Amino acid sequence: MVTIDDLIRGTAVYPRPYQARIVGKALDLYLNKQLRSILVESPTGSGKTVMGLLIAAGLQKQLGIRVGWVAMRRYLLAQAKAEAAERGIPITAEFISMFEKNPPANLDLLVVDEAQHDAAGSMAHLHNVIRPRYILGLSATPFRADKVKLCFDTSIRDAGIRTLIDDGYLSKFRHFTIPAYTPESATEFYLRERDRWGKTVFYFHTIPQCERAAAILRKAGVRVEVVTATGDRDAQLEGFENGKVDVLVNCIVLAEGFDCPSLQTVFCRPSEKGITVQMCGRVLRKHADVPTKNIVQCQKTRWPFIRTASAELQYVWQDNDWRSLQVNPRIQQVAVNTMRALAKTQVDLPEFLKKRTTPTRMHERSEA
């Protein structure tokens, strides 16, 4: 059976330990356990595209199958195609939009990026036309996990967000808690400290809320775009990526299929766990110029992200200022350095203490 060492030989791929485990397990399930469909669940920024490409390349190498790669947005297809080329992954594949009306019908493996949409009508159409022998789903945190998993024979999970942050594969973050979350209050916090937040994405519950927030920001001179399902999303994201747009405002469309490592801050609407993890996960991709990211939530949220992963620092807004909920690491380091210095300091005992001998006291204790 083909191994991951076979696949990466001669490529620019250096798999992380969890990636190697996932790829190896998937190939074993397909080739030795004869499973037909597998869902790989792995956090945003964990390298799902590389893992998917390696799994597909392994099946193609072993079985000589034809591969199709499906995603919602064309820029995601372009990213996957470019990643395969840049890393030298030996795979031949068709890259297909999820909304393609006339997809190729001669494919054996269908790789579905953002597989939480696999139960949607557009994907049902692709399945009916292509009728693949094998299906590989890739997803960060499926919104409807139980429903999605019904579409697959099994799912594979390995390292979670907390582990990936601790191991240095995802970015560290600071967590900020504000009293309330409205277009007015959230934008007020942003405008108060624009330099702190940097490149920012806001999430709200409704389009009218998004429009209100955008109007406030534009009035203050912020270059902002409201991203919806019907707008020119690709152009808006390109403007954000190249610095022509400062802020993106949306309801939920940017909670998936949106990759921008230079993103510095997310303001997240109050939500339950699944959606919260997806919103916050967008900011955790590492970037050399932004070593620590920011996540802003309000006190009323049902799932503070710090339940999912530990923040480098936590702040809460009190008395018109940010209050830290933990010891400042610089102060902590000063204390540690002081203790180390004291431990190494040579101290001369007074003469009267030097004359007191421990053996005598022990002898007296033994005779008692």
N, C-alpha and C positions, 0 to 999 in steps of 0.2 A: 504493500500500500504506500502511496505517496506520502511523504512526511513534510513538515514545515521546513526542515533543513533543505530538502530537495527544492522547495518552492522559492526560498530566499537566496539560494546560491546564485551569485552573479547579479543580484539586484541591489538596490539602495534601501532595502527594508531591514530594519533592526528591531524585530518585534519585542515588545515589552513582555514580561513573564505572563501576565494575564491574557495578553493577546495570543501568545503561543498556546496557552491552555485552551482557549476558546476555539481557535482554528483546529487544533488537534482533535478536540472532542467532536466538533461538527463533522470533520472528515470521517471520523470513526463511526458516527451515527449514520451518516449517509452510506458509507462503503461497506461497513461490517454489520451494522444493525438493520440495514435496508429501510431506513426511514425515508419518507418522501418529502416532508416539509419541516423546517426548523426555524424557530424565531430566536435571534440573538438579541438579548436585552443588555445594553451597556450604556452608561451615562454619556451625555453630550461631552465631546472633547476626548473621549477615550480611544478614538481611532476606529470607529465602526466601519468606515469606508475601506481602510486598509485590510481589516479583518475580512470583510465581505469579498474584497478582491482576491485575497489569498485563498479563501474557501472555494470561490468560483474557479480560480486557476487550478487548484488541486483536483477538483472534479473534472475539469476539462482535460487536464494532463492524464488522469487515470482512466477516464471513460470516453474521452474524445467528444464530449457533448458541446452543443451550441448554447451560448449564454446570452441572456437579455438582462439589462440593468434598468430598473424603472424608478422614477422619482417624480414628485409633484411639479417641481420647478426645473426649467431648463438649465439654470445656472448650477443647480446641484448635479445634473447630469454632466455638465462641462467640468465641474470640479472632480467628479469621480474618474472621468476619462483622462483628465490631466494628471491626476494622482497616479494612475496606472502607468502612464507614459513616463512621468518624471522619476518614478521609483523603479522603473524597469520590470514591473510585474508581468510575467509572461501570460497574458490573457487576450483573447480575441472576443469582443462582445458588441452587441447592439445596445445603444443607449436610447431609451424610449421614454417619452413623456407619459405620465399616468393618464393623460387625457387624449392620447393618440387614438384617432378613430380607425386607422388602418394599420395596426401594428404587424410586424412580421409574424408569420404563423409557424415557422419552422424552428422554434427554439426548444431546448430541452430543460434548461435551468432558468428560472425567473428570480432575479434578486430584487427584492422590494425594499427600497430605502424609505424610511419613515413608515414602517409597516403597520402602524396603528390605523392606517387608511385601507388596509387590505380587505376590510369588510364593506367598503364603500362601493357605490354603483359603478364608478369608473374602473375600479380594480376588477370587479366582477366581469365587466366587459372584456378586459385584457385576458383574464383567465379563460373565458369562454372561447376567445379567438386563438390564443396561443396554445392552450392546453399543455402546459409544461409537465415533464416527468418529475422535476424537482422544483421546490420553492424554498428560497432562503429569505427570511424577513429580518430587517435591521431596525431597531427602535431604541430610543433612549428611555422614555418612561411612557408606555402606552396609556392614553387617557382611559380607554375602556379595556384594561388589561385582560380581564376574564373573557370578554367577548372576542378580543383579538386572538388570544391563545387557543380558542376553539378552532381557529383557521389553520393551526399547525399541529403536527404530531407531538412536538415537545418544544421546550424553550431552554436556552442556555444563559446562565447568569454567572458572573464571577466577581470582580472587584466593584464595589459601590463607590459613590461619590466621596464619602468620608475617607476611604482607603486611598483613592486616587489623589486626593488633596494631601493627605499625610505622606504619601510616597513621592510627591512632587510632580505628578503628571497633570494635575489640574491646579488652577491658581488659588492662592490664599485669598481670603476676603475679609472685609470688615462688615459688620452688621449694624444697621442703624434702625432704631424704632421711633416712629413719629406718632403723635397722639391720634390723628385721624387721617383718612385718605380720601380726599376730594380733588377735583381738578385745581381748585383754588389753593388748598393747603399743600398739595404735593409740589405744584409749580413754585409756590412761595419758598419752600425749602431749597429747591433747585436754584432759583434765582439768587438766593441769599449767598450761596457758595458755589458759583459755577466752576471755579478752578478745582474745587474738591471733587466734583462729580465727573467732569470731563465729558467724554462721549457717552451719551445716555439714551436709554430706552424707557419709556413709560408704558405701563399696562393699565387700562381702565375697563370698566364693565360694559360701557355702551359707546356707540359712535358719537352721540351728542356730548358725552363727557370728554372724549378725545378731542373733539372740535373746540370745546371750551378751553381745554388745557393748551391746545395749539394757539388759540387766539391770544391767550395771556402771554405765552412765550414770544410770539411774533411781536407783540406790542413792546416787549422788552428788548427787542433786537436779536432774538435767538432765531437761527435758521432751523426751521422745524418742518417735518413732513408727517402727515397722518397716513398711516399705512392700513389699507383695507383689502379685502379679498378681490375687489373689482378695480383697484387702481393700478398704476404702472409700477408694480412693486420692484421689479428688477432695476428700473432707473432710480427709484428712491434709495434702494440699498446700495447701489453703486455710488450715489452722491454721498451717502453716509460713510461708506468705506473710504472714499478719497478725500474726506474732510470738507466737502461743500455743504454738508448738512450736519448740524450740531446734535439734533435730537430727533428721535423717531417716537411717535405716539401711536399706539394701537390697542385693540382689544385683546386678541389672542393669536392673530395670524403669525406673529413673530416668536411664538413659543415653540415652534418647530421649524426645521428646514432653514434656519437662519444662523449663519456662522460668521462671526466678526470678532476675531481675537483682540482687536484694538478697543472693543467695547469696554468701558470702564465702570459703568453704573447701571443697575436696573432698579427702577421704582416699581414695586410689584403690588398690584391690587390685592385686597383681602380675598383669599381663595382656599380651597381644600388642598390636601397634600399633593395629589397628582399634578394639578395645574401649576401649583406653586413651585414644585421641583423643576418642571419644564421651563417656567419663566426665569427662575433664578439660575438654572443651568446654562442659560445663554451667555452669562457673563464669566463663566469659569474657565474658558479657554485661555491658555497662557499666552502672554505677549511680553517681549523683552522690555518694552517701554512702559508697561503697566504691571509692575510686579505684584501689586495687591489690588483686588477689585472691590467694589462696593455694592451691597444689597440693602435696599431700603424697604421696610414694611411698616405697617401700622399696628397698634396695640390690639386691634380687633380681628386681625387675621386668624383664621382657624389653624393655620400651619406655619408657625415661625420656622424659617429655613434652618435655624440653629438646631432644630430637632433632627435634621438630616445630616448636617456636618458642622463641625466646630469652627467658629469664627476666630480669626487672629485677634480681633478686638471687637467688643460689643459696646454700643453707645445707645443711650436713650435720651430723648429731648425733655429736659426738666429745667424750670426756672429760666427759660429763654437761653439755654445753652446745652451743649452735648455733655452728658455725664457718662464717664466710662464705668462699665460694670465689672471691670477686672483690673488687676494691677498693670500699669503701663509697662511694657516689656523693657524699656530703657531703664526705668527705675528698678525693675526686678534685676536687670543685669548688673547695675551698680551695686545692689545689695549682695549679689552673688560674688562679684569681684572683691568686695570688701571682706566678706567672710573668708575667701581664699587667701587674701593678703594677711589677715589676722592669723590664719592657721599656719602660715609660714614664718611669722614673726618670732624671733628669738627673745625670750623673756628671762632675765636674771632674777632668781629668787632672792629675797632678803636673807642676810646671814643667819638670823635666828631660825628661819625655816630650813636652811641647809643643814643645821646641826641636829635637827630632829630626824631620827632614823626610823624608818618603817619596820625593820626587822625586830627592834625592841618591842614595839607595840604588838606585833604579831606574836612574839614569844610570850608577852604578858597575857595575851588573849588565850593562848593555848594552855597556860597554867590555871586559868580561871575555872 
